[in-house]
Amino acid sequence: MRRVLFCSLAGLAVCVLLSTAVLAARNPADYPLRVHIFQHSSYSMYAYRNLDGVDGEGRANLYENGEPRGFDFRYYCGNRLMNSMGYETYPARWKKPGKDLQILLPADGGACDLKVEVKANVVYVRHNGSLSEEPAVKFKEWMVKHQYDPEHGMDLPVAAAHEPAPAQAPAGNGASAPK
């Protein structure tokens, strides 16, 4: 009886250590970069009516050391990938700098590997529903002006201070002020 109890406790201890190691591998603090996914395509693969994996390609921005960079990517994930809503971003880290990124998926705490092709000096932006490229310097100016820095918890841009109103014509001479 003691031997069975000892084996059971030893097995439990091993399980706890392994689960702790798995959880430690997914510590958000280990993912200092942020990725905003604008668009992606996907192909779901099934085995015995269960989702076996998803692969595809897409376009995103990476925020690293306060600098935005656009990139194209190919991926394979155990679960479905979703585009970023609004300004939300995925925590990420480099597996191979400049080539392979790993992002954390919020739904199950899993990770997804991205094979990336980083763009030189451009980022992706959405204007009137269309995705286009913009110089990274111009987008960085917008980030500073709107205090947007997803790497440091500033996930929502703030409205920039309004410019002073243009001078208006004095009233009283029949002229109306510009509208």
C-alpha positions in Angstrom: 0.0 0.0 0.0 2.8 2.4 0.9 4.5 1.6 -2.4 1.3 2.5 -4.4 0.9 5.7 -2.4 4.5 6.7 -2.9 4.2 6.0 -6.7 1.0 8.0 -6.8 2.6 11.0 -5.0 5.7 10.8 -7.1 3.5 10.8 -10.3 1.6 13.8 -9.0 4.8 15.6 -8.2 6.1 15.0 -11.8 2.8 16.2 -13.2 3.0 19.4 -11.2 6.5 20.0 -12.2 5.7 19.5 -15.9 2.6 21.7 -15.8 4.6 24.4 -14.1 7.3 24.1 -16.8 4.6 24.4 -19.5 3.0 27.4 -17.8 6.4 29.0 -17.4 7.0 28.6 -21.1 3.9 30.7 -21.7 4.7 33.5 -19.3 3.5 36.8 -20.9 6.6 38.5 -19.5 8.7 36.4 -21.9 6.9 38.0 -24.8 8.0 41.7 -24.8 7.1 42.5 -28.4 3.6 43.3 -29.7 2.0 42.3 -33.0 -1.1 43.8 -34.6 -2.6 41.5 -37.3 -4.5 43.4 -40.0 -5.5 40.5 -42.2 -4.8 36.9 -42.8 -6.0 33.9 -44.8 -6.4 30.5 -43.3 -6.8 26.9 -44.2 -8.2 24.6 -41.4 -7.0 20.9 -41.3 -9.1 18.3 -39.6 -8.4 14.8 -38.3 -11.3 12.6 -37.3 -13.6 15.7 -37.3 -11.4 17.5 -34.9 -9.4 20.6 -35.7 -5.8 19.5 -36.3 -4.2 22.8 -37.2 -4.5 26.0 -39.3 -2.1 27.5 -41.7 -2.1 30.6 -43.9 -0.5 34.0 -44.5 -1.2 37.6 -43.6 0.0 41.1 -42.9 0.8 42.7 -39.6 2.8 45.4 -37.7 5.4 44.6 -35.1 6.2 47.0 -32.2 9.8 46.5 -31.0 11.9 48.9 -29.0 9.3 51.6 -29.5 9.5 51.3 -33.3 6.7 50.1 -35.7 7.6 47.8 -38.6 5.3 46.1 -41.1 5.7 42.5 -42.1 4.2 39.8 -44.2 3.9 36.3 -42.6 3.1 32.7 -43.1 2.0 30.6 -40.1 0.9 27.3 -38.7 -1.1 27.2 -35.5 -2.9 24.5 -33.5 -5.9 26.8 -33.3 -7.5 29.5 -35.4 -5.7 32.9 -35.6 -7.8 36.1 -35.5 -7.2 39.6 -36.8 -6.6 42.2 -34.1 -9.7 44.2 -33.2 -9.2 48.0 -33.0 -5.8 48.6 -31.5 -5.4 45.2 -29.7 -2.1 43.4 -30.1 -0.7 39.9 -29.5 2.3 39.5 -27.1 5.2 38.2 -29.2 8.9 37.2 -29.1 11.6 36.4 -31.6 12.4 32.7 -32.0 14.9 33.6 -34.8 15.4 37.4 -35.0 14.2 38.8 -38.2 12.8 35.5 -39.4 10.5 33.6 -36.9 8.1 35.2 -34.4 6.0 33.4 -31.8 2.8 35.1 -30.6 0.6 34.1 -27.7 -3.0 33.3 -28.4 -5.5 34.7 -25.8 -8.2 32.0 -26.3 -6.2 29.0 -25.0 -2.9 30.4 -23.9 -1.2 28.6 -26.8 1.3 30.0 -29.1 1.5 30.4 -32.9 4.7 30.5 -35.0 5.0 33.1 -37.7 7.6 33.0 -40.5 8.1 36.7 -41.2 9.4 39.0 -44.0 9.9 42.4 -42.4 9.3 45.4 -44.6 11.9 48.1 -44.8 10.8 51.4 -43.3 7.0 50.9 -43.8 4.0 49.9 -41.7 0.5 48.8 -42.6 -2.4 51.1 -41.9 -6.1 50.9 -42.7 -7.7 53.9 -44.3 -11.4 53.8 -45.2 -11.4 50.0 -44.9 -8.5 49.5 -47.3 -5.1 48.2 -46.1 -2.1 50.3 -47.4 1.5 51.0 -46.6 2.8 54.1 -44.9 6.3 55.3 -44.0 7.2 54.0 -40.6 8.5 57.5 -39.6 5.1 59.1 -40.3 3.3 56.4 -38.3 5.9 56.8 -35.4 5.0 60.5 -35.4 1.3 59.6 -35.1 2.2 57.2 -32.2 4.0 59.9 -30.3 1.3 62.5 -30.9 -1.4 60.1 -29.7 0.6 58.5 -26.9 0.3 55.0 -28.4 2.9 52.5 -27.3 1.5 48.9 -27.0 4.8 47.6 -25.7 4.4 49.7 -22.6 0.7 49.3 -21.8 -0.4 52.3 -23.8 -2.8 50.2 -25.9 -5.4 52.9 -26.8 -4.4 56.1 -28.6 -5.5 59.3 -26.9 -7.0 62.2 -28.8 -4.4 64.8 -29.7 -4.9 68.3 -28.3 -7.0 70.3 -30.6 -5.3 73.0 -32.7 -6.3 76.5 -31.9 -9.5 77.6 -33.8 -8.8 79.8 -36.9 -9.2 83.5 -36.4 -12.8 84.6 -37.1 -13.9 87.9 -38.7 -15.2 90.4 -36.2 -19.0 90.5 -35.9 -21.0 93.8 -36.3 -20.2 94.7 -39.9 -22.7 92.3 -41.4 -20.1 89.7 -42.2 -20.6 86.3 -40.6 -17.9 84.3 -39.1 -16.5 81.5 -41.2 -18.0 78.1 -40.5 
